[in-house]
Amino acid sequence: MGAVVRQTSVGRAGLERVAIKILATLFLSGLLMVGGAAQAAANAKYAGLVMDAKTGEVLYESNADAPRYPASLTKMMTLYLVFEALSSGRISTDTRIPVSRNAAAEPPTNLALKPGQTITVEQVIYGLVTRSANDAATAIAEYLGGSEAKFAAMMTAKARQLGMSRTTFKNAHGLPNSQQKSTARDMARLGVALREHHPRYYKYFSTRSFTFNKRRYGNHNNLLGRIEGVDGIKTGYTRASGFNLVSSVQANGRSIVAVVMGGNTARSRDAHMADLIKRYLKDGSTGRDRMLIAKAPGGARTAFAAMIPGSRVPVPTDRPEVEALTAYAPEEPVQAAATLASVSAPAPRPQTTIEEVVASVDPMPTASTADKAAAAQASDLGGWVIQVASMPSEDEALMFLAETEKKAPTVLASAVPVTETFEKGGVTYHRARFVGFNSKSEAWGACATLKKKSVSCYAVQQ
């Protein structure tokens, strides 16, 4: 009898211990969720958003339009432009990209590229999605843009086309620049656009590891393979930004893109992202997929293409004039520690001069019905542009833009020169324009200055 009673007592004690553990687990789980929300609310760097990728409905947001440093989330736009160049046939995955001294000097994280070597476009892509390699980002930027500054202008231009109205890029990798800002909402739009516009290449974001020069690099995205449905996209970190993450999730017929910016640690960022996915994926639509982020209309594509240099543009060999890196920290500090110990102090980053630009330039209104239609097609893209000439050849248009810049370097310091092709009466012409004016007063003020210097000028709002 005693034995039976003792056995029963032990059983009850065990059940009590189990019950206590369960209650403690539930309590701590709730505490973590509440604590995580409180921590996010108290964190001045924090911003977050969850978007239904089928409908565009915002399921959750906090500080979604507040300016934040994107850090290596920047490479999402770098890759968007790489995918666009691949889709247009300008490059292939086998195209070899030269590495300049400027690119090779980028601090970790990197692929330890050497000046003078080449790397394929596909290796660049893998290097960006897994290692978040800064040297590879700069190399491809110089190849596609002719310079870091020009490529950054192209990135901002593309951001405007995609509706990312609060984003400005100053480099291709996300290393600190006080003028390089974005928002959680804009990053969500970019994540959706990558999936919608480049499904053929989007699969690269799910790469778990990449081997280069006999060294294996794992993906910094810790949620790949751990959270059901996560198929990318990108992490980011600098001391100024905190820990950032954009995640794409597709599961059970539902699809979301979630953004966390400004996490205190990689672990807390990942935990918060996992919680957002768990909470809001179930609220996503199960309807059919539809295009949420419109591609730019024909006129805008033409103007954007005019910004892309030809293949004869030389790749820089020296680093440009620079500013000190005051807030640099590698993508993943713990993993990069050994690498940092083996290199000299990071080379300072260049101070770019191109300010925020407006992407889409429609044909200038004329009596031509075709011109009016094209202008109407691009009228919703926003911004102001000035036109200074129309030439029979692109070389003449480019020369005129360069001469105009020399005449008014101050008033055009924030503008980007572009050319745009159009036909009239069976003859091809090339408009010479400056893009990047944020208001009517800016654009007309620039024209007034140019007219004083005997340069014809016309300003128009998009």
Residue, then its C-alpha position, 0 to 999 in steps of 0.5 A: m500500500g505504501a509503495v502504491v501511495r509513494q508511486t502516486s505521490v511521485g506521479r503527482a509531483g511529476l505532473e506538478r513539475v510539468a504543469i509548472k514548466i508549461l505555465a512558465t513557458l507560456f508566461l515567458s513566451g507571452l513576456l517575450m512577445v510583450g517585451g519584444a513589442a516594448q523593446a521595439a517601441a522603445n528603440a529609436k531605430y526600429a521600424g517594421l512593416v508586413m505587406d500582403a504580397k498578393t493584395g498590397e494590404v499592409l497587415y502591420e506597420s510601425n514607423a513605416d515611413a520614418p527615415r532609416y539607414p538601409a545598410s546592406l538592404t541597399k544591395m536589394m536595389t543593386l541586384y534589381l538593376v543587375f537583374e534588369a541588365l540580365s533581362s535586357g541582354r546587356i549582360s549575361t551571368d557569364t559576363r566577367i566583371p573587372v575589379s578595380r582598386n577602388a572595389a578591392a579596397e572595400p572593407p568587410t564583409n567582402l570576397a577578398l577580391k584583388p585589383g585586376q582580377t575578374i568575377t562573373v556576374e553570377q558570382v557577383i550575385y551569389g556574393l551579394v545574396t550570401r556574403s553581402a560582399n561590398d567589393a563585389a557590389t562596387a565592382i558591378a556598380e562600376y561596370l554598369g554605371g561607369s562610376e559608383a556615383k552614377f550607379a547610385a543615381m541610377m539606383t535612386a532613379k529606379a527607386r522613384q520608378l518603383g514608387m519608393s518616394r522616400t529612398t535615396f541611394k548614394n552607394a551600391h553596398g550600404l556602407p555608411n553615408s548620412q544621405q543614404k536613407s530609406t523606409a520600411r515601406d519602401m523596402a517592402r515595395l522593393g522586395v515585392a518588385l524583385r519577386e514580381h519583375h524578376p521571377r527568373y532571377y529571384k531564386y538566387f535569394s534562397t541560396r544557402s551557401f556559395t563557394f568562391n576561391k575554395r572558401r564557402y560562404g553561408n547566407h547571413n539570412n538565418l531564417l532560410g531553412r528555419i521558418e516555413g515558407v521563407d525564400g529570401i531576401k536580405t539582411g543588413y547591419t551597420r552601427a548606425s542602422g542596427f540589424n535589418l532584415v527583409s523577408s519574403v514568405q510564401a506558404n499555404g497559398r499566402s504570401i507576405v513581405a516583411v521588414v524589420m529595421g533597427g534591431n538591437t541584435a541579430r538574434s532579437r531581429d530574427a526573433h521579431m521577424a519570426d513573430l511577425i511571420k507567425r502573427y500575420l501570414k495567416d491574415g494574408s490573402t489566398g487569392r490569385d497573384r496580381m502585379l502590385i508594383a507597376k513597371a515604368p512605362g515606355g517613356a520612363r524606360t527610355a529615359f532611364a536607359a539613357m542614364i546607363p553608360g555604354s560598354r566603352v566607359p572606363v572602370p576607375t582604377d583609383r578610389p575617388e575623393v573620400e570622406a571618413l567612415t565614422a559609423y562603419a561596422p561589418e554585416e555580421p560583427v562576430q563572423a567578421a571579427a577574424t577577417l577584420a583582424s587581418v586587414s588594415a583600417p578600412a579605406p574611407r568611402p567616397q563623398t558623392t555629389i549627386e543628390e536625390v534624383v527623379a527617375s522617370v522623364d516623359p517626352m517634352p510636350t509638343a504639338s505632336t500627338a505622340d508626344k502628348a500621349a507619351a507625356a500623359q503616360a508618364s505624368d503620374l511619376g512625379g518630379w521636375v525636369i528641365q530640358v536645355a537642347s534637342m540634338p540630331s546625335e546623342d554625342e552632341a546632346l551629351m557634349f551640350l550637357a557637359e558644357t551646360e554643367k560647366k556654365a552653372p555648376t552650382v545650380l546643377a550640382s544636384a541634377v543628373p544629366v540624361t538624354e532621351t531619344f524621340e522621332k519627329g517627321g521620320v528624324t531621330y533626335h536626342r533631348a538633353r535634360f537634367v533630372g532631379f528637381n524636387s519642386k517647381s521653384e527649383a526647376w524654374g530657378a535653374c532655368a532662370t540661371l541658365k537663361k542668364k548664361s544664354v542657355s535655352c531652358y524649359a521646365v516641366q513637371q512629371 
